[in-house]
Amino acid sequence: MVTRRRIRSVLTALCLYAVAALLVSYFGVNAFTGNRGLRAKEDIERQIAELTAEIDRARAERAQWERRVALLRSERIDPDMLDERARALLNYAHPNDLVLLNAHRRP
């Protein structure tokens, strides 16, 4: 009888340790791979970096367009910019201009 109690107490302790180990490993795996785990955090940080770079490119492009628009304002019109835009919009070329045509047209 004593041996059965001892075996039962040892098995009970082993089962409790096994359940505790399973719970710890379950939460450990979810802390790493879960929706809010370490991998998800790395993915979010990578997306933040990509979107920040995209915002910086958009801001640079906007600054470039603002500079070009500022050259066309009525207070101080840049003659070269006005000439360029007029020729582009009217499809006009000066007789002394050299026109290069793109040989590789896409349909």
C-alpha positions in Angstrom: 0.0 0.0 0.0 2.8 2.4 0.8 4.3 1.8 -2.6 1.0 2.6 -4.3 0.6 5.9 -2.5 4.2 6.7 -3.3 3.8 5.8 -6.9 0.5 7.8 -7.1 2.2 10.9 -5.5 5.1 10.6 -7.9 2.8 10.3 -10.9 0.6 13.2 -9.6 3.7 15.4 -9.3 4.9 14.4 -12.7 1.5 15.1 -14.3 1.4 18.5 -12.6 4.9 19.3 -13.9 4.0 18.1 -17.3 0.8 20.3 -17.4 2.8 23.2 -16.1 5.5 22.7 -18.8 2.8 22.5 -21.5 1.2 25.7 -20.3 4.6 27.5 -20.2 5.5 26.2 -23.7 2.1 27.2 -25.1 2.4 30.7 -23.8 6.0 30.9 -24.9 5.2 29.9 -28.4 2.3 32.3 -28.6 4.5 35.1 -27.2 6.8 34.6 -30.2 4.5 33.7 -33.1 1.1 35.0 -32.0 -0.9 37.9 -33.4 0.8 40.3 -30.9 4.1 38.4 -30.5 7.6 39.2 -31.3 7.3 38.3 -35.0 4.3 40.5 -35.4 6.1 43.3 -33.8 9.0 42.9 -36.3 6.5 42.9 -39.2 4.9 46.0 -37.9 8.2 47.8 -37.5 9.2 46.8 -41.1 5.9 48.1 -42.4 6.5 51.4 -40.5 9.9 51.7 -42.1 8.5 51.1 -45.6 5.7 53.5 -45.1 8.0 56.2 -43.7 10.2 55.8 -46.7 7.2 56.1 -49.0 6.1 59.3 -47.1 9.6 60.8 -47.5 9.5 60.0 -51.3 6.0 61.6 -51.5 7.2 64.7 -49.6 10.2 65.1 -51.9 8.0 64.8 -55.0 5.5 67.3 -53.5 8.4 69.7 -52.8 9.6 69.4 -56.4 6.1 70.1 -57.8 5.7 73.0 -55.4 9.0 74.5 -56.7 7.8 74.0 -60.3 4.4 75.6 -59.6 6.0 78.5 -57.8 8.0 79.2 -61.0 4.6 79.6 -62.9 3.0 81.9 -60.4 1.9 85.2 -61.9 4.0 87.3 -59.5 7.2 86.1 -61.0 7.0 83.8 -64.0 10.2 82.1 -65.1 10.4 82.6 -68.9 12.1 79.2 -69.5 9.4 77.3 -67.5 6.6 79.2 -69.3 8.2 78.4 -72.6 8.5 74.8 -71.7 4.9 74.4 -70.5 3.5 76.3 -73.5 5.4 74.1 -76.0 4.3 71.0 -74.2 0.6 72.0 -74.0 0.4 73.4 -77.5 2.6 70.6 -79.1 4.7 73.4 -80.6 8.4 73.2 -81.5 10.6 76.1 -82.6 12.2 75.7 -86.1 15.7 75.6 -84.6 14.8 73.0 -82.0 16.2 69.5 -82.3 13.3 66.9 -81.8 14.2 63.4 -80.8 11.5 60.8 -81.4 11.3 57.6 -79.4 12.0 54.7 -81.7 10.5 52.1 -79.3 6.9 53.0 -79.1 4.6 50.9 -77.1 1.1 50.2 -78.3 
